Amino acid sequence: MIVAVDKGTTYTKTSDMFSIKSVVREYQPTELNFSQDKIIVEYKNNQYVVGEKGKTNTNLFKSQQEETKLLVLTAIALSNPSEIRRKTHLVTGLPIGRIGYERDSMKNLFQNTSNRININRLNYTIDIDKVEVFPEGASSFYYLQDIDEGLIIDIGGLSIDTALFTKGRKLQKYSTYRLGVMPLYREIANYIGSKYSLTLDEWNIQDTIRDGLSIDGINVELNIDNIIYKYIQQIIQALEFDYNIPSIKNIFLTGGGSEFLYPYVKNIINRIKIMPNPRYTNVLAYRLLGEVLFAWRK
């Protein structure tokens, strides 16, 4: 059995189409769980709350983040919560600009491990045998079955990964930029919060953008296009510095921030396309690549 996990800055996702916020904090025994909706995890004799709003880890070195293993194991368990014992191969990813430095340390976190974890008073055992790590963004290109060349732009929470493929699906160039969508959400939250005397953060603002904002019972216009376009220009300038954008025929947008930013980017690069199911493209591609790789290694 194979499971793929994309441990993103904002969400941790699995190839079983499960997603959880990549936020971990210590659990306080005195805190209320009135709605019984907290994910309370006991791991290595410590208790945590996983998946609530909270501080985002801004360290891009995923293999060195203390919560990486906890989030990956929690996501695997909750992807199929009735399976309390699971033996699997794991496929995961790293920012394309970091994979050469962290591939081995990421594999060593999980490979040949037996992991016990308690989630909401239910014990799980997750045995992980083989592990493979693929580059974020670049892997998504292999989810496109009929495209031979093009540029992938993967917009994550804190970083953007890009990968340029030439004819024959050959990876020619790649980059990682610290220009993800969460700083933009924070800027929008600060703007709206100041304008209407509200306390908002980057997590609140995602719901506000989707659902709209009501002040004293009246829906108000957010008027945030100028902030978004200013941020998009930073992304475009970074891309134009490294890539000959006008000469690239196929350009694809994917990642957790792509659905929100796609209409704005398309106004600047009209031919850009958003990939199917962009939030899960990376992790679904990981699984496809892992199935081929592990079968070949038998």
DASUL-V122165 format. One record per backbone hydrogen bond with DSSP energy under -1.0 kcal/mol. NH is the residue of the N-H (numbers start at 1). CO is the residue of the C=O. If there is no record, write none. Layout:
BEGIN
nh co
NH CO
NH CO
END
This chain:
BEGIN
nh co
3 89
5 91
6 13
8 6
8 11
12 20
13 6
14 18
15 4
17 14
20 12
22 10
23 21
25 49
27 47
31 28
36 33
41 48
42 118
43 46
46 43
48 41
49 25
50 39
51 23
62 60
64 61
65 62
68 65
71 67
72 68
73 69
74 70
75 71
76 72
77 73
78 74
79 75
83 80
84 82
86 125
88 127
89 1
90 130
91 3
92 132
94 134
98 95
99 95
101 98
102 98
103 99
106 102
107 103
108 104
110 107
111 107
112 129
113 128
115 126
117 124
118 42
119 122
120 40
122 119
124 117
125 84
126 115
127 86
128 113
129 88
132 90
134 92
136 94
138 136
139 135
141 138
142 139
143 140
144 141
150 165
151 250
152 163
153 252
154 161
155 254
156 159
160 177
161 154
162 175
163 152
164 173
165 150
166 170
169 148
169 166
170 166
172 164
173 164
175 162
177 160
179 177
180 158
181 156
182 157
185 181
186 182
187 183
188 184
189 185
190 186
191 187
192 188
193 189
194 190
195 191
196 192
198 193
205 201
208 204
209 205
210 206
211 207
212 208
215 218
218 215
220 213
228 224
229 225
230 226
231 227
232 228
233 229
234 230
235 231
236 232
237 233
238 234
239 235
240 236
241 237
242 238
243 239
245 243
247 244
248 245
252 151
253 273
254 153
255 278
257 155
258 255
261 257
262 258
265 261
266 262
268 265
269 265
272 269
273 251
275 253
280 277
284 280
285 281
286 282
287 283
288 284
289 285
290 286
291 287
292 288
293 289
294 290
295 291
296 292
297 293
END
